Amino acid sequence: MPQWQRTETRVVRPFPTAELCLVGVKFKLTRDAEFDDRTSFNVSEVELDRLQPEFRLQVDLSPLGAQGSGLPAPSDLDLVIRLADARLHRSEMVFKEAVESLPETWHVQTDVSKKFSWKFGVDATVALVLKSERSPQPGQPFMPGRWVARKDFSVRSKAEPRAFRVERWTADDFAGQGLPRDTAYWIQFIADDLNRRFDDPGEAFRVCLRADVYDALVQAQDTQQGRALFSTIASEILTEVLWRGLQSLDASEEIERGGLLHSALARVEKATNATRDSLRRLVADGELSSLRTFAQATVGMRRALAKLGNM
């Protein structure tokens, strides 16, 4: 006969905790950022490209070992940091140190950071855990590894179904720019210098869609047709960023890390195994059409268009 089992919807901790110890523990994603009180972070593709996670390990030891608290003394505790892939459900303890000898800050080494898929989400846990087994006492933790305090941080990609601004234009709007009234879409570049960072891609360029095309895409944005058109537009944007950015770059000019041009180059290099020098040669030789093929491959345009035949 099936036995009824009680289920508990909340986390039950049989031991007293010392969460106040970790109030001063902070986290940031890049070296030039400031530590703040956030525990949840939404990051853009540009930010992911210059990721250098760092923790501030400011632990308040005063609640520990107090008379009648039931909590272990600081000498009985380690501080550990665990990183976990949100999508792959894989975790690893990346830091462990005695509570009484903690550094002020600790940054995740590059080789460790690369083990995790930050683009698809990473969870970080900072916890105070018992170093070794203690004599069991009622209401007190005694098993090694048992945490008495923890603080969780989460990193997720920003929800960006389209990482560019799309505007609804009338025939008169296009005509006012000296363009045909029957234009379907136009990519207007606002910034001349693409070798720098933009908080919003809309500061660099915008996509202007004819009103009837815009309205049709709003209805079809989750369909194969909509995705196919957006992949086409994304391919053209990427081509233009590479073409304009590399064309205006001086021979001795450094490409700014984390900038729009750098991000575009990194995407193409990763997706196609092209080298930066080979892409620069295409621009120098005036091979715009050839450059466009690398952009198409990067955004998955062929796959998006091929799916139209399966409808």
VOMARNU-479764 format. One record per residue (C-alpha): residue number from 1; residue in three letters; x, y, z. Coordinates in Angstrom, 2 decimals. Each point is the difference from the previous one (the first is absolute). Layout:
BEGIN
{NUM,ALA,{X,Y,Z}};
...
This chain:
BEGIN
{1,MET,{0.00,0.00,0.00}};
{2,PRO,{1.38,3.43,-0.88}};
{3,GLN,{1.21,1.89,3.04}};
{4,TRP,{-0.74,3.70,0.43}};
{5,GLN,{3.16,2.07,0.26}};
{6,ARG,{0.10,3.52,1.22}};
{7,THR,{1.64,2.45,-2.39}};
{8,GLU,{1.52,3.30,1.00}};
{9,THR,{-0.20,2.92,-2.46}};
{10,ARG,{2.66,2.09,1.71}};
{11,VAL,{3.63,-0.69,0.80}};
{12,VAL,{0.26,-1.37,3.53}};
{13,ARG,{3.18,0.69,1.95}};
{14,PRO,{0.23,-1.83,3.32}};
{15,PHE,{2.93,2.18,1.09}};
{16,PRO,{0.27,3.72,0.78}};
{17,THR,{1.54,2.00,-2.84}};
{18,ALA,{2.18,3.07,-0.10}};
{19,GLU,{-1.07,1.67,-3.24}};
{20,LEU,{0.96,3.42,1.43}};
{21,CYS,{3.63,-1.11,-0.19}};
{22,LEU,{-0.14,0.23,-3.80}};
{23,VAL,{-1.79,3.31,-0.45}};
{24,GLY,{3.32,1.62,-0.91}};
{25,VAL,{0.81,-2.64,-2.65}};
{26,LYS,{-0.40,1.58,-3.44}};
{27,PHE,{0.41,-1.05,-3.62}};
{28,LYS,{0.78,1.79,-3.25}};
{29,LEU,{0.51,-1.15,-3.57}};
{30,THR,{2.80,2.25,-1.26}};
{31,ARG,{3.12,1.52,1.54}};
{32,ASP,{-1.08,3.58,-0.72}};
{33,ALA,{-3.46,-0.45,1.58}};
{34,GLU,{-0.82,0.98,3.58}};
{35,PHE,{-1.16,-2.45,2.65}};
{36,ASP,{-3.66,0.59,0.89}};
{37,ASP,{-2.89,-1.74,1.76}};
{38,ARG,{-1.33,-1.88,-3.02}};
{39,THR,{-0.21,-3.79,0.06}};
{40,SER,{-1.51,-0.31,-3.50}};
{41,PHE,{1.82,1.16,-3.14}};
{42,ASN,{-1.20,0.30,-3.59}};
{43,VAL,{2.86,0.27,-2.46}};
{44,SER,{0.25,0.95,-3.66}};
{45,GLU,{2.14,-1.69,-2.63}};
{46,VAL,{2.53,2.83,0.21}};
{47,GLU,{0.27,-0.42,3.79}};
{48,LEU,{0.44,-3.75,-0.39}};
{49,ASP,{2.95,0.65,-2.26}};
{50,ARG,{1.90,1.85,2.77}};
{51,LEU,{-1.12,-2.16,2.92}};
{52,GLN,{2.31,-0.06,3.06}};
{53,PRO,{-2.13,-1.17,2.96}};
{54,GLU,{1.17,1.11,3.43}};
{55,PHE,{-1.23,-0.44,3.58}};
{56,ARG,{0.44,2.27,3.01}};
{57,LEU,{0.43,-2.33,2.97}};
{58,GLN,{-0.95,2.29,2.87}};
{59,VAL,{-1.32,-2.37,2.68}};
{60,ASP,{-1.34,1.18,3.36}};
{61,LEU,{1.18,-2.55,2.57}};
{62,SER,{-1.74,1.56,3.01}};
{63,PRO,{-3.12,-2.26,-0.05}};
{64,LEU,{2.13,-3.17,0.03}};
{65,GLY,{0.81,-1.89,3.15}};
{66,ALA,{-2.11,2.28,2.18}};
{67,GLN,{-1.30,-1.43,3.28}};
{68,GLY,{-3.20,-1.97,-0.62}};
{69,SER,{-0.04,0.66,-3.76}};
{70,GLY,{0.57,-3.63,-0.89}};
{71,LEU,{2.34,1.19,-2.74}};
{72,PRO,{3.57,-1.23,-0.44}};
{73,ALA,{2.98,2.25,0.67}};
{74,PRO,{1.79,1.64,-2.95}};
{75,SER,{2.92,-2.40,0.40}};
{76,ASP,{-2.36,-2.88,-0.85}};
{77,LEU,{-1.06,1.46,-3.35}};
{78,ASP,{1.18,0.31,-3.59}};
{79,LEU,{-1.41,2.36,-2.60}};
{80,VAL,{-0.68,-1.71,-3.32}};
{81,ILE,{-1.17,1.28,-3.38}};
{82,ARG,{-1.86,-2.25,-2.39}};
{83,LEU,{-0.83,0.81,-3.63}};
{84,ALA,{-2.75,-1.88,-1.81}};
{85,ASP,{-1.17,-0.01,-3.62}};
{86,ALA,{-3.70,0.82,0.02}};
{87,ARG,{-0.64,-1.91,-3.23}};
{88,LEU,{2.38,-2.96,0.37}};
{89,HIS,{-0.62,-0.51,3.74}};
{90,ARG,{3.76,-0.45,0.50}};
{91,SER,{1.71,1.57,2.99}};
{92,GLU,{3.50,0.35,1.37}};
{93,MET,{1.48,1.34,3.23}};
{94,VAL,{2.47,2.62,-1.24}};
{95,PHE,{1.19,1.53,3.28}};
{96,LYS,{0.57,-1.19,3.58}};
{97,GLU,{1.74,1.84,2.82}};
{98,ALA,{-0.12,0.18,3.81}};
{99,VAL,{-2.39,2.74,1.12}};
{100,GLU,{2.67,1.59,2.18}};
{101,SER,{2.49,0.43,-2.87}};
{102,LEU,{-2.12,1.23,-2.89}};
{103,PRO,{1.33,2.41,-2.62}};
{104,GLU,{-1.93,3.24,-0.35}};
{105,THR,{-0.97,-0.87,-3.57}};
{106,TRP,{0.33,-3.01,-2.26}};
{107,HIS,{-0.45,-0.10,-3.78}};
{108,VAL,{-0.85,-3.08,-2.02}};
{109,GLN,{3.00,-1.00,-2.09}};
{110,THR,{-0.53,0.07,-3.77}};
{111,ASP,{0.59,-3.74,-0.44}};
{112,VAL,{-2.62,-0.72,2.67}};
{113,SER,{-2.49,2.54,-1.37}};
{114,LYS,{0.20,-1.55,-3.47}};
{115,LYS,{-1.29,-3.31,1.36}};
{116,PHE,{-3.43,1.55,0.44}};
{117,SER,{-2.59,1.14,-2.52}};
{118,TRP,{-0.66,3.54,1.23}};
{119,LYS,{-2.09,0.72,-3.10}};
{120,PHE,{-2.61,-2.56,1.09}};
{121,GLY,{0.17,0.82,3.70}};
{122,VAL,{2.25,-0.66,2.97}};
{123,ASP,{-0.91,-0.17,3.69}};
{124,ALA,{2.60,0.82,2.65}};
{125,THR,{-0.30,-1.02,3.65}};
{126,VAL,{2.18,1.32,2.82}};
{127,ALA,{-0.36,-2.08,3.17}};
{128,LEU,{1.47,-0.49,3.46}};
{129,VAL,{0.46,-3.74,0.57}};
{130,LEU,{1.32,-2.19,2.77}};
{131,LYS,{3.63,-1.03,-0.40}};
{132,SER,{-0.29,-3.34,1.74}};
{133,GLU,{-2.37,-2.20,1.95}};
{134,ARG,{-0.97,1.15,3.47}};
{135,SER,{-1.57,-1.79,2.91}};
{136,PRO,{-3.74,-0.09,-0.63}};
{137,GLN,{-1.90,2.51,2.11}};
{138,PRO,{-3.76,0.57,-0.11}};
{139,GLY,{-0.87,2.79,-2.42}};
{140,GLN,{3.59,0.51,-1.18}};
{141,PRO,{1.67,-0.96,-3.33}};
{142,PHE,{2.64,-2.69,0.36}};
{143,MET,{0.66,-1.56,-3.44}};
{144,PRO,{2.95,1.31,-2.08}};
{145,GLY,{-1.14,2.08,-2.95}};
{146,ARG,{-3.27,1.00,1.66}};
{147,TRP,{-0.68,3.65,-0.72}};
{148,VAL,{-1.00,2.41,2.73}};
{149,ALA,{-0.39,3.02,-2.31}};
{150,ARG,{-0.21,0.49,-3.75}};
{151,LYS,{-0.56,2.76,-2.54}};
{152,ASP,{-1.03,-0.63,-3.59}};
{153,PHE,{0.67,2.04,-3.13}};
{154,SER,{-1.39,-0.60,-3.49}};
{155,VAL,{1.24,1.12,-3.42}};
{156,ARG,{-2.28,-0.09,-3.04}};
{157,SER,{0.16,1.37,-3.54}};
{158,LYS,{-2.21,2.96,-0.76}};
{159,ALA,{-3.15,-0.93,-1.86}};
{160,GLU,{0.85,1.43,-3.41}};
{161,PRO,{-2.09,-1.63,-2.74}};
{162,ARG,{1.41,2.76,-2.23}};
{163,ALA,{3.13,1.84,1.09}};
{164,PHE,{-0.79,2.98,-2.22}};
{165,ARG,{-2.59,2.75,-0.11}};
{166,VAL,{-2.85,-0.47,-2.51}};
{167,GLU,{-2.13,2.99,-0.95}};
{168,ARG,{-3.27,0.20,-1.93}};
{169,TRP,{0.34,2.44,-2.90}};
{170,THR,{-2.51,1.30,-2.53}};
{171,ALA,{0.64,0.59,-3.70}};
{172,ASP,{0.41,3.68,0.80}};
{173,ASP,{2.70,-0.76,2.58}};
{174,PHE,{2.09,-1.82,-2.60}};
{175,ALA,{-0.62,2.69,-2.61}};
{176,GLY,{1.15,2.61,2.50}};
{177,GLN,{3.39,-1.75,0.09}};
{178,GLY,{0.24,0.03,-3.79}};
{179,LEU,{-0.90,-3.71,-0.20}};
{180,PRO,{-2.67,-1.72,-2.13}};
{181,ARG,{-3.49,0.16,1.48}};
{182,ASP,{-0.31,-3.74,-0.59}};
{183,THR,{3.04,-0.87,2.13}};
{184,ALA,{-0.50,-3.19,2.06}};
{185,TYR,{2.67,0.70,2.63}};
{186,TRP,{3.04,2.20,0.51}};
{187,ILE,{2.91,-0.36,2.41}};
{188,GLN,{0.99,3.50,1.06}};
{189,PHE,{3.38,0.37,1.68}};
{190,ILE,{0.02,2.85,2.51}};
{191,ALA,{3.58,-0.31,1.28}};
{192,ASP,{3.04,0.38,-2.23}};
{193,ASP,{2.42,-1.64,2.44}};
{194,LEU,{-0.99,-3.61,0.69}};
{195,ASN,{3.28,-0.81,1.76}};
{196,ARG,{-1.40,0.82,3.43}};
{197,ARG,{-2.54,-1.17,2.54}};
{198,PHE,{-3.69,0.82,-0.18}};
{199,ASP,{-2.36,-0.53,2.94}};
{200,ASP,{-2.77,-0.49,-2.56}};
{201,PRO,{0.58,-1.12,-3.64}};
{202,GLY,{-2.68,2.56,-0.88}};
{203,GLU,{2.63,2.68,0.65}};
{204,ALA,{1.97,-1.41,-2.94}};
{205,PHE,{-2.73,-0.89,-2.50}};
{206,ARG,{-3.72,-0.60,-0.41}};
{207,VAL,{-2.12,-2.12,-2.33}};
{208,CYS,{-2.89,1.79,-1.69}};
{209,LEU,{-2.80,-2.22,-1.33}};
{210,ARG,{-2.79,1.12,-2.31}};
{211,ALA,{-3.21,0.13,2.05}};
{212,ASP,{-1.80,-2.87,-1.76}};
{213,VAL,{3.11,-2.18,0.20}};
{214,TYR,{0.41,0.87,3.67}};
{215,ASP,{-3.64,-0.89,0.76}};
{216,ALA,{0.29,-3.30,-1.87}};
{217,LEU,{3.15,-0.91,1.93}};
{218,VAL,{-1.61,0.78,3.34}};
{219,GLN,{-2.58,-2.65,-0.84}};
{220,ALA,{2.60,-2.43,-1.38}};
{221,GLN,{2.95,0.57,2.33}};
{222,ASP,{-0.24,-3.51,1.50}};
{223,THR,{-0.44,-1.71,-3.38}};
{224,GLN,{2.60,-1.43,-2.37}};
{225,GLN,{-0.63,2.88,-2.41}};
{226,GLY,{0.60,2.59,2.69}};
{227,ARG,{3.18,-1.66,1.22}};
{228,ALA,{1.27,-0.29,-3.56}};
{229,LEU,{-0.43,3.72,-0.63}};
{230,PHE,{1.58,0.97,3.30}};
{231,SER,{2.99,-2.24,-0.73}};
{232,THR,{0.36,1.80,-3.35}};
{233,ILE,{-0.08,3.40,1.69}};
{234,ALA,{2.42,-1.18,2.71}};
{235,SER,{2.38,-1.23,-2.70}};
{236,GLU,{-0.09,3.38,-1.73}};
{237,ILE,{0.60,1.84,3.27}};
{238,LEU,{2.98,-2.21,0.85}};
{239,THR,{1.42,0.48,-3.50}};
{240,GLU,{-0.37,3.77,0.25}};
{241,VAL,{1.60,0.15,3.46}};
{242,LEU,{3.01,-1.98,-1.22}};
{243,TRP,{0.27,1.93,-3.27}};
{244,ARG,{-0.41,3.47,1.48}};
{245,GLY,{2.00,-0.75,3.13}};
{246,LEU,{3.00,-1.58,-1.69}};
{247,GLN,{-0.03,2.45,-2.90}};
{248,SER,{0.36,3.00,2.31}};
{249,LEU,{2.64,-1.66,2.18}};
{250,ASP,{3.52,1.33,-0.27}};
{251,ALA,{2.74,-2.56,-0.58}};
{252,SER,{1.51,0.65,3.43}};
{253,GLU,{-3.29,0.48,1.86}};
{254,GLU,{-0.87,-2.52,2.72}};
{255,ILE,{-3.44,-1.63,-0.05}};
{256,GLU,{-1.68,0.95,3.27}};
{257,ARG,{-0.81,-3.09,2.02}};
{258,GLY,{-3.71,-0.19,0.75}};
{259,GLY,{-0.84,2.51,-2.73}};
{260,LEU,{-2.57,-0.55,-2.74}};
{261,LEU,{2.61,-0.84,-2.63}};
{262,HIS,{1.86,-2.33,2.36}};
{263,SER,{-3.22,-1.80,0.91}};
{264,ALA,{-0.92,-0.45,-3.70}};
{265,LEU,{3.46,-1.34,-0.84}};
{266,ALA,{-0.08,-2.39,2.96}};
{267,ARG,{-3.37,-1.41,-1.10}};
{268,VAL,{1.15,-0.63,-3.56}};
{269,GLU,{3.34,-1.47,1.07}};
{270,LYS,{-1.68,-2.40,2.41}};
{271,ALA,{-2.73,-1.09,-2.43}};
{272,THR,{2.10,-0.37,-3.16}};
{273,ASN,{3.61,-0.43,1.17}};
{274,ALA,{0.91,3.04,-2.10}};
{275,THR,{3.00,2.00,1.16}};
{276,ARG,{-0.03,3.71,0.65}};
{277,ASP,{2.69,0.51,-2.64}};
{278,SER,{-2.00,-1.86,-2.65}};
{279,LEU,{-3.08,2.14,0.69}};
{280,ARG,{2.08,3.18,-0.20}};
{281,ARG,{1.40,-1.16,-3.35}};
{282,LEU,{-3.52,-0.45,-1.39}};
{283,VAL,{-0.79,3.58,0.94}};
{284,ALA,{3.29,1.32,-1.37}};
{285,ASP,{-0.63,-1.85,-3.30}};
{286,GLY,{-3.56,1.37,-0.27}};
{287,GLU,{-1.53,-3.49,0.32}};
{288,LEU,{-3.28,1.07,1.58}};
{289,SER,{-1.90,-2.93,-1.49}};
{290,SER,{2.52,-2.49,1.39}};
{291,LEU,{-0.09,1.67,3.41}};
{292,ARG,{-3.79,-0.37,0.01}};
{293,THR,{0.28,-3.80,-0.25}};
{294,PHE,{1.84,-0.10,3.34}};
{295,ALA,{-2.76,2.07,1.58}};
{296,GLN,{-2.65,-2.34,-1.44}};
{297,ALA,{1.76,-3.03,1.46}};
{298,THR,{0.36,1.71,3.38}};
{299,VAL,{-3.72,0.79,0.45}};
{300,GLY,{-1.19,-3.36,-1.35}};
{301,MET,{-1.75,1.56,-2.99}};
{302,ARG,{0.18,-3.13,-2.16}};
{303,ARG,{-1.75,-2.12,2.63}};
{304,ALA,{-2.70,2.62,0.52}};
{305,LEU,{-0.71,0.21,-3.73}};
{306,ALA,{0.18,-3.76,-0.55}};
{307,LYS,{-2.75,-0.52,2.59}};
{308,LEU,{-2.39,1.90,-2.25}};
{309,GLY,{-0.10,-3.06,-2.23}};
{310,ASN,{-1.30,-2.15,2.86}};
{311,MET,{-3.17,2.03,0.53}};
